[in-house]
Structure formats: structure tokens, C-alpha cells
């Protein structure tokens, strides 16, 4: 699955809850140009992510899913699965665990 760069259409609308994680994994792989496999438990920062790349990730997630994910969300979640959960939460698909 290739995540489209088309800014005219919010590609995130085509992802259901199960594939949000897949899309986030592909976006992380794209941004980090990671050589090792990226999984749900992969830590963005352990894979080489930093605050600059985190900002790129946030921008890409906003573009693809049309939701306001923050850099704070990335720092808190850290893993691909956690970041996907933040996207799902922002999409209104999952209640906030932290009661935000």
C-alpha cells in the first residue's frame, strides 16, 4: 500500500482502524528511510527519529489523515502502534485513554 502524496484528497479517509497502523508504519519508514523492518512496536526515536523528523512525521500524518496530531503525541506515543492510536483518537475512533 502506497500512501499518496495528493494533497487535494485526504487519503486517510480510505483507511479503517486496522489499516491506520499500516499507513503510519509506511509513513515512518518513508520519513526515516529505515533499513530495518518497521513494526507496530518499533520506537520512532530508536529507529533514528528526532524532533525535526518528528515534525515531518506530524506534517505527513496531518496531510494523509486530515487530523491534528502534535509533536507531543509523537514524543508520548513513541511506537508506530502508539502513534497510530493517537491518529485514531484524533479521528474520533477511539476514546482518549489519558482523559485528554
Residue pairs with C-beta under 8 A, 6 or more apart in sequence:
1 19
1 22
1 23
1 26
2 26
3 11
3 23
3 26
3 27
3 30
3 64
4 11
4 64
5 63
7 63
10 64
10 65
10 66
11 23
11 64
11 65
12 20
12 23
12 64
12 65
12 66
12 67
12 87
12 91
13 66
15 22
15 23
15 65
17 88
17 93
17 94
20 65
20 84
20 87
20 88
20 91
21 40
21 80
21 81
21 84
23 64
23 65
23 84
24 61
24 80
24 83
24 84
24 87
25 38
25 39
25 40
25 42
25 80
25 84
27 57
27 60
27 61
27 64
28 34
28 38
28 42
28 44
28 47
28 49
28 57
28 80
28 83
29 38
30 60
31 49
31 53
31 56
31 57
31 60
32 38
32 44
32 47
32 48
32 49
32 53
34 42
34 47
34 48
36 47
38 47
38 80
39 80
40 79
40 80
40 81
40 84
41 79
41 80
41 81
42 79
42 80
43 78
43 79
44 53
44 54
44 57
44 74
44 78
44 79
44 80
44 83
45 78
49 57
49 74
51 71
54 71
54 74
54 75
55 71
57 74
57 83
58 69
58 70
58 71
58 73
58 74
61 67
61 69
61 83
61 87
62 68
62 69
65 87
65 90
65 91
67 87
67 90
67 91
68 90
69 83
69 86
69 87
69 90
73 83
73 86
73 90
74 83
74 86
76 82
76 86
77 83
77 85
77 86
85 94
88 94
89 95
89 96
